[in-house]
Amino acid sequence: MPKKLRGTYTVIVTPFTNDNKIDETMLRWLVDFQISEGIHGIIALASNGEFLSLNDQERHDVARIVIDQARGRVPVVIGTAAENTDHVIHYTKDAEKLGADAAMILTPYYAWIDEEEIYTHYKRIAEAVSLPIMLYNHPASTVLDIKPPLVARLAEIDNILYIKESTTDTRRVYRINDLCKGKITVFAGYLGYESFMVGAEGWVSVCANILPRKSAQLFELAVDKNDKDEAWVVFKELVPLIDFLGDHLYAHGMKAAFKMLGRDMGIPRPPRLPMRKELEPKLRQVMTDLGLFKKELPPVRANAA
């Protein structure tokens, strides 16, 4: 029986070299940095990892490198989304073969399909693998919405065990918990603190790329210790960075932030462009207020496996 996933999971960026290749050295460094700072899990090849901008070989390589570098120290979830069900099955089987702990699967993101088609999409994927599956509901990007009654229906499939709920309606959390009777563990996509207050057991965090320890502490205080006052203090510290990134600046902002910290993760791939220059002073101030420039980051060692 696989260990239940819970806690703060960093949805990591995909580092690129100056010639736009996967930067294995920085990817391995990023995995080690997250783990050394106490993060509870890592998610690769999600939106922040620019999965749509990678070819099949690159997706395989990123998954392989992250799983290899984690070495079982924390769970690794691999994003395996695609528009075509058969392609999702291919990516998910690859993640399973590589040793991933779960696959996070976004709904199809172009074709408008109905609830029966969404159900059939996930059912076919789940039946093709034994890997635990995390549904990923992000209607702001995909238009499709996996509403709680459909989540409950999908929860009847044995290996559909998690959902990343990325709406801003925290009522979804307790409705899913109520309808699914504990079969589905809810990870918040946006509203970590708020979702913890109503029953979420996980948070998929972008800001944890540069603040893994504090992001992990938010979960530990809010959920494990049920210390809402101390959790609120940590949350208030994180809010300026969360708000900055929330303006569709995930990969852009995190890569800019790492560069400011002396760890170059490259620039986003087209159609994304590097973060606009006029935003840099605001990001630098947010990072200064968080004390990020006072802390020395671990050294980078070439391809340290």
Beta strands, then each sheet from edge to edge (+ up, - down):
strand 1: 7-11
strand 2: 41-44
strand 3: 76-79
strand 4: 102-106
strand 5: 133-137
strand 6: 160-165
strand 7: 185-188
strand 8: 202-205
sheet 1: 1+ 2+ 3+ 4+ 5+ 6+ 7+ 8+ 1+
end
